[in-house]
């Protein structure tokens, strides 16, 4: 009888051992399979795309931007998303401003609409409310922005807005003024430019304070407590560590351009070409960021656009397209004649790769190097620009047909 009991005990011990071993193996495999979403995205997609949203005091969108960052080159682009961007938003099933998606349906729907607007997938988001953004500004030692003219103005409510001019470092209280003030002569473009300046300054601040932020876990927790994201704490740390390495002096800036229209007692910004232009500009920017060639990402390229047709304003409108695609464009001019049949791109710097990117933006493959014997060569341009574009009759205002 005792022997039988001992056998049963051995059997139970063996089963217990098997169960414990199974639990240990599950834990080991779970740990081994544990992944970091940020690292996964970098390995799979080579770049990081993050939506930043700063809320106002009413928890609505004050401003938002998408950062596209290529860690291998440390280059990044910031795409400003004007809150009054108008469209038939699928999530709302009506025409309205973009910020209404956020206030009515939340961040996930907002992110999905932004993805469709820009033509890219955005895996991560970071949300900061207004007070926390101001607090972070102080944590970062202020944010450095450029103010062209001093601000000294009293609002209708009696609040005085006072800011000095120049490249200055603004603490939290001054950043609050910088984001809030509105002058009578300003337009919405001026306001959006301030928002984008603030976002760029925020990223620069993270870059400058990166060693302090990651000095120890408590330091990072102080900063990370100021924002909400769709990441775990460890993934947040990985993302901010990546962002902290960005070359903050060469951030490419883009914004959505279009026409203002009054709809239901509100002015909405409808993107150019039914939104196709901003998608094209984003694709162009990603192509430049993802290039590993130093010559591709070391600077902004200068373009001269000449109108070789009789169409009034063609060069001016095309210049706006290239400016919003992150190129530096000189004042548009007329070509030496107005009967060019074909659009021509003149590559003054002998960079075939970049020249092709410029051409792809307007679907132009007619690329040539300058030739002193050629009538389209202008020696005065060569010293000032990288590429000259002479628009011909085959250009319809957006693409070469």
C-alpha positions, 0 to 999 in steps of 0.5 A: 500500500505504501509503495502504491502511494509513493508511486502516485506521489512520484507521478504527481511530482513528475506532472508538477515538474512538467507543468513548471517546465512548461511555464518556464518555457512559455516565459522564456519564449515570451521574453524572446519573442517580445518585440519593440514596435519602433525597432520593428518599424525601422527594420522594416520601413527604414524610416519613422513616421510620427504624428504630433498633436498639440491640444489647446485649452479645450482639448481640441487640435491647436496644431499638428505635424507629421515627422518623417525621420530617416535614422541612417542619415539623421535627416527629417521632414516636418509636414504641417497639418493646418487644422482648417484643412477641408475635405469630405472626411470619410469618418465624419461623412461630411465636409468639415475642417480636419480638427473636427475629426479629432474633437468628435472621433478622437486620435485614431480616426484623426490619424487615419484621415491624415494617413489618407491625406498624405498617402502614407502609413503613420504607426505612432502618435504623440499627444501633448496638451497645451499646459504640458507643452509649455511645461516641456518647453521649460524642461528643455530650457526654452525653445529657440525661434526667430521673430522678424519684428518685435510684438507689442500688442493688446488683444481685444480682451485686454491681454498684452502680447510682448515679444522681442525680435531676433533669434531668441530662446523663449521659456514656457510663458513666452512660448504660450504668447508666441502660439496665442498672439494674433495681429490684425495684419496677419493671415492664417499662413503666418499663424501656421508658420509659427506653429511649424517653427514651434514644432521644429524648435521642440525637436531641436530642444530634444536634440540639445537635451538628449543626454539629460533626458536619458541620463537615468530612468527618472529623468526620462519619466519626467519628460514622458509624463507630459505626453500620451502615445500609442506606445509602451514606456519602453517603446516611447523611450526608443522613439524619443531616443531616435528623434533626439538624434535628428539633424535639427539644423536641416529639418525639411518643412512642408505644409498643405497648400490650397484654396480657401473657401467658405463652407457653412460659415467657416473658411476651409483650406482645400488642398491643391489638385484634390490633395494629389499635390501634397501626396506627391510632395511627401513621396518626393521628400521621402525619396530624398530622405531615404537616399544614402548619398551625402550629396542628396541630403546635405542641403536644399537644392536651388531651382530657377523656373522660367516660363517658356510659354504664353500662359500667364502665371505658369512659372509663378504657380510652378514655383509654389509647387516646388517650394512646397516640395522643399526646394529653394526656388528663385523668383520665377522669370520668363524664358528667352522666348515663349514658344518652347514645345517641350519642358527642359530641365538643365542640370547645372551641378551634374547630379543625375540622381537629384535631377531625375528626382526634380524631373519625376516631380513634374513627370519630365524626363528631358534633362540636359547639362548646360551647353554654352553653344545652346540657346537655352544656356544662361551663364548667369543662372549657373552660378546661382542655381542647381537646376533650371526648369524651362516650362514648355507647351507640354506642361499643363500646370502640374505635369508634363504630358 
